[in-house]
Amino acid sequence: MKIQLAIFFALAILTACNSPVQSYKAPQPTLADYQVGEKWVWKYKGVTTEGEVRSDGEDTREIVNVDGVLGMTIGNDTVPVVDIVKQDESETPKYDWPLQVGKKWKYENSWTSQDGTTGKQSQNAEVLSYQEETVEAGTFMAYTIQYTGKISNSRGYNADEEEVWLYTPELKSFIKLTQTQGDFNYVEELIEYSKPE
């Protein structure tokens, strides 16, 4: 009887590991997946290990129609959705579509901030799981994607970095970001999502 139970549990674990949920491949969103009136609201907070609050607020994005073209409002800018869903030709992309549990890739990014500071990120990415995750906006099926590596900039800043993104295909976005960068900890969480009925 004990051997039968052990075999049953071993098979149950193997079946769970190979379940359709864990083997689901999420494609990159397309223009047709967005609709006017969709809205995402995140709250964010960044605090140093000494307790200094460096950022604290909300970020809202919404899909709008500008002269017949779908756009997403980001701060004071409106970015055409066609640019957001454009295929990333980079060999080191932020998201390596289609997403699937166990997938690994290298992410590299170079940037220039408004004050002219240049910087680089180099991270190893891995999709750890696809399961229900709960944030203030609700409960969603989401991928947990872990990025680990380094960040540096032209002002001499250099730090180890770890980011964990919870990305949900249903909302075409991340629902939570937890980031540790040197002595700085940052959390951003979706608090509201809505779309026209």
Protein Blocks (a to p, Z undefined) as FASTA:
>chain_A
ZZmmmmmmmmmmmmmmmgmklmpccddddfklpcehiacddddddddfkopafbdcdddd
ddddeehiacddehjbccdfklmmpccfbfbdfbdcdddehiacddddddddfkopacdd
ddddddfbdcddddfkbccdddddddddddddfeopacdddddddddfklopafbdcdde
hjaccddddfbdcddZZ
